Amino acid sequence: MSPTPLTVSCISVSSALGGSEWSLLDFVRLAAAKGIDAGVVLPKEGPLAEELKRANVRYAVAPAAESLLALSQREMLTIAGLFTLTAGLATWSRAIAAAGRKLFGAPPQVLYTNGFKPHLAASLVRGPKRAWHLREFPPERTQNVWKLLVGALPTVSIANSRAVADAWRMAGFKPPEVVHNGVDLVRFHPMPRSGWIHAQLGLDRSTRLIGMPAIFAKWKGHLQVVEAFEHAAADFPDAHLVLVGGAIYDTSAERGFAEELVRRVGRASVGGGGSRLSDRIHFLKHSAEPWKLYPEFDVVVHFSTRPEPFGRVVAEALASGVPVIAARAGGPLEIVEDGVTGWLVEPGDVTAMSAAMVHALREAGTPASAAMRAAARARAETQFSAERYATEVARILREAAR
């Protein structure tokens, strides 16, 4: 007789589809096979709910106030902001408890939270054990307070990289367990180029494409990548830059950046002062099937201006057999083998990023490039599979319940 599955409410801060949400999806799709009866609690309907339906994963909506969701943990809160936070968390915690009972017919055994606000809201729910998945670094201005909370409130904590785990360490408390995010290796795999992006953009199939899949947030480094492409563009007149994303997180810290990026692209020119580049830099909306993006690119760039907690795009590109140029900081340091599966450049070094773009495009189609693509896929298979990820998360949740 098989043991009774562990009931787990997986609480998401967003109903959009960013890296954290795709990682949550990777877990809940495989949870049943790991002895976990998982249901997802969302603050509202949205793209994540649609993916859950397609995966036949139960979910419930625990409404959260828009004023609460819009608060950014990276900004110092005013008195009014603190009131909004406190009142919003209290109300949301009651909705989270009700959603758990709706999903399972009784309170779940574990509340598994993804995001700062769900961490706090779930801590107000009495009864279940609490597992916090730390997918961000501690906010700089309030990091000591947050470290104390992580040490005191959850039953267990999980970090998505060694860099994040190290940042959350605090003397006297058990450090977070490191579980690198996984990638669905069936969906993300090497495929022949279909040319669908070229066709959508009206480009010749021979056009070289540099891809940057990333949410439109200032810290993701879009402005620096555009500047780097300005300098690389002269060496490769047939190269184009494709910015894939959108402003999916409407927090006060990121509001208006998409418009700023559009204006910057409109000013882009070869070498920063030559002919205009606006016809060689393209915007592409987030795809509901991101695994179809990567095979179309000659190289993928990832250039966050602050250390990336993990860098899911980097792992997805490797799984697809596409080399990556990434900033040498945070999670990507644990994913990319410099010179083997891609290239690492210093954060913010636009000149180095530009040189790496040129080098990658020169190598495209050569035996060296083929070897790098094979190495990228092999590393994803051994280190970054969704199967490994779900197994590790399930083990930690079972430990929390005990």
Order of alpha helices (4+ residues) and beta strands (2+ residues): beta-alpha-beta-alpha-beta-alpha-alpha-beta-alpha-beta-alpha-beta-alpha-beta-alpha-beta-alpha-beta-alpha-beta-beta-alpha-beta-alpha-beta-alpha-alpha-alpha
